Amino acid sequence: MHRIVDQPKLYSPNSPPISRRGLLERSIGCTFIAAATGWSRDTNAAAAEPASGPARQMATYRVRQAAAQVYLNEQQPPHRSNGDEARYPDKRASFAKTLPHNDFGEVDPEAFAAFVTILSRGDPIGFETIPRDRRAEAELNDPQATYAFDLVGLDGAATSLDPAPTFASAGMASEMAELYWLSLTRDVPFHQYETDPLVAAAIADLNAFTEPLASLNGAKLSPASVFLGRWASRRLCASLILYNIANGSMILTSTSRFNYFVGASK
């Protein structure tokens, strides 16, 4: 097997876990590290090869083999749970969409156990037998995604996310309040955040929680950082789509409004 000369920095147990928003940053960063180290020799070799033919094929193979070696040398990070699944026998804090529930909204424990068993085994046929509530209208959105393999960048299993706040924690209360305020302020234009009374009320309320949310630098939320999480240094812009787009189980229509991050703000 082709070996690379310089190894990327391996994962350390003392390293801070990757946040959800930092996941993309890590994947891109690791790709750049690989390009700057292990791939350099093969990239140079490939540049000297003709643009087509068997030589080009072999050069491509060597470059990709070196890239795969970089990711193989990455130590697998731990995948931590917040403990809620084991904490609540009724599984009130666990994902149970489309599974059978009683009239109180509690998931059927046998159906949940069967669901977990099927997910753990990964047998494609088993996914066809996942228990389903007779009142469920939507299908599960790609429940076998965890068994897919990425051909570019880090494999999904080679990344780690912070555990979600526990169901009964102050942190969960803050995140839920943020979601409710997001819903209430969804029609407020971003350029009016500095003066809009509803946004001001949202900021005051979120800053008053026992475990309040904070911007990237740890400061209290402000009109410039509310609802942005770690992306407090980015400016939000509205985007426009011209055609309907299928996004999983949803259809993004040309009349919908969406936001994305562009460039650094002042």
N, C-alpha and C positions, 0 to 999 in steps of 0.2 A: 504494500500500500504506500502511496506517496505520503511523505511526511513533510510537515511545514517546519521552518527553522524557528521562527519566533512564535511563542504561544501567547494567546490573548490572556488577559487577567482573569483567573478563574473566580467563580462565585465563592464568596466567603460567608459562613454562617452568621458573621457579625455585620454583614452588609444590611442596610435597611431594605425591607421588602419593597417590591415594585408596586406602585399605585396603579389603579386602573388607567389613569391618564398618562402615567409614565411608561406604560407597556409599549406603546408605539415608539417612544423615544429610545427605549432600550434596544428594540429590534433594529431600528435604523442605526444606532450607535455601534452595535456589534457587527453589523454589516460593514460599516466604515473601517472598524478595527481589522476585520479580516482582509479587506481590500488593501489596507496599508501594510499588512505583514505577510501572512501566508500566501496571499494570492499574487504578490508582486512578481515573484519569479516566473510563475506560469503565465501571468498577463504579458510580461515582456516576451516570453517565448511565443505566446499566441500572436503577438503583434508581428513577429517575423515570419509567421506562416502565411501561406496563400489564403485568399478569401474563401476558397471552397475546396472540395475534394477530401480524400481520406486524411491528409495532414491537418486540415482544419478541424475535422471531426475529433482527431486525437488531441489536438490542442484544447478544444472545448472540454473534452473529457478530463484532461489534467486540471484545468481551471476549476471545474465543478467538483472534482475529487478533493482538491485542496480546500475549497469552501466547506465541503462536508466534514473534512477533518477538523476544521476550526470549531464547528458546532459539536462534533463528537467529543472534543476536549473540554467543552463547557460542563462543569459539574452541575448536576440537577439540583435546583433549589427545593426547599421544603414547600409543601402545599398545606397550609394551616387552615383549620376550621375554627369558626367562632364558638363552636360547641352547642349551638341551638338545637341541632337535630337530635342529639343525645339528651339534651336538657328537658325537652318537652315531649312526653309520651304521646300527646295528641298531634304532634308535628305542626303546631300552629305557626311556627316560624320557618317552615321548610317549603320548598317549591312543590306544589301539588295541583297545578292547573290541569284541567280536563279530567282529573281522576274523580271517582265517585265521592260525593260529600253528602253529609246528612243535612237536615233542615236548619241546623245551627251553623252551617258552613265548615264543619269539621271533616277532615278527610277520613275516608275509610282506612283504618290501620292496616288491614290485610292488602288492600289495593296499593297503599303506599309501600309496603314491604316488597310486594311483587315488582313495583316500579323500580325500586332501588336495586333489586336482584338483576333485573333485565339490564339496567344501566351498567352494573358492575361486570356482567358477563360479556357484553358487547356483541352478542350474537344477533346479526341483522334480522333473522327470523323472529327472535324474541320481541323485537320492537313492534311487530305486528300484533302482539298479544297484550300490549299494555292496557290495563283496565281503563275503561272510559265511562265517564258519567253520561247517562242517557240524555241529559240536558245540555251537554257541551256542544257548542257550535263550531268553534275553531279547532284546528289541528295543532299538535305540538310543532314548533318551528325548529326543524332539523335536530332532533334529539340525539342523533348519532355523530354530531359534529366533533365530539371529543375523540373519535376514532379516525378522523381524517388526518392526513399528513400534508404539511406545508412543504412545497418544493422551493420556496424562496424564504430566506431569513430563518430566524429561530423557530423551532418547532413549538407548537402551543404548550406542550408539556414541559418545555424548558424555561417557561416564564412563571413568575409567581406574583400573586396579588395580595394586598392586605386583606385580612379577614373583614367581612362586613361587621358593623357594630352589632352587638348582641341585641336581641329583640326587645329586652326590657331596659336597655341602657339609655343614658341621657344623650349619647351620641346618636342613637337611632331616632330619638324624639326630635333632635335638631334637623336631621336629614329629612324626616317626614314633613316637618314644618316648612323646610325649604321647597319641597315638592309642591305643597299646597300654595305657597306664595308664588311659585313659578306659574301655577295654573291661573291664579288671580291676576297676575301682571303680564300675561302672555300677549296682550294687545297693546301694551305700552311701548311706543317706539324707543329705541335705545338712546336717541339724542335727547329724550325727555327725562331720562333717569335722574338727572340732577335736580329737577324741579317737581317731578310727579309726586303727589301726596301718597299714593298707594305704594310706590316704591320706597318712600321714606318710612311708611308704616312697617313694611316688610323688613327693612334694615334694622329698625328699632326693636322689632319683635325678635328677630334672629340673634341679635347681639345680646339679648336679655336672657337667653337660655342658660341653664346650668353648665352645659358643655357646648358653648356656642361654636358655630362654624367660623373659620378664619380664612383670610386670604393667604396667598403663597408665603408672604413674609411674616405671617403670624399676627398681623394687625387686624383690628376689628373691621367688619364689613363696611363698605362705603358704596355710594352710587357707582363708582368705577370698578368695584370688585365683587359686588353681590351677584350670586348665581354663577360665578366663573370658576370657583375652586382654585386649583393650582394654575389656572390660565389667567390669573389676575393681571398679567402684564400684556395681554393681548386685547385687541380691539375686535368687537363683534360686528359683522356686516350681514345684512340680509342677502340671501341668494335667491335666484330666480330660475325656475326650470321651465322649459318650453314644452316638454312632452311628458306624458304620464310614464312613471318609472316603477317597475316591480321591485320592491325591497322586502324580500322574505314573504311574509304573509300579508304585507301591506302594499298598497298602491299609492305612491306619492304623486299627487295630481299637480297639474300646472297652475292650479289656483292656490296651492298650499304655500306657506311661508316658512323658510328654514333659515337657520343661522349657522355660520361657520367662522373660524378664527382666521384672521389675516394679520400679518405684520405686528410689530410692537407699537403700543400706544405711547402717547407722550409721557 
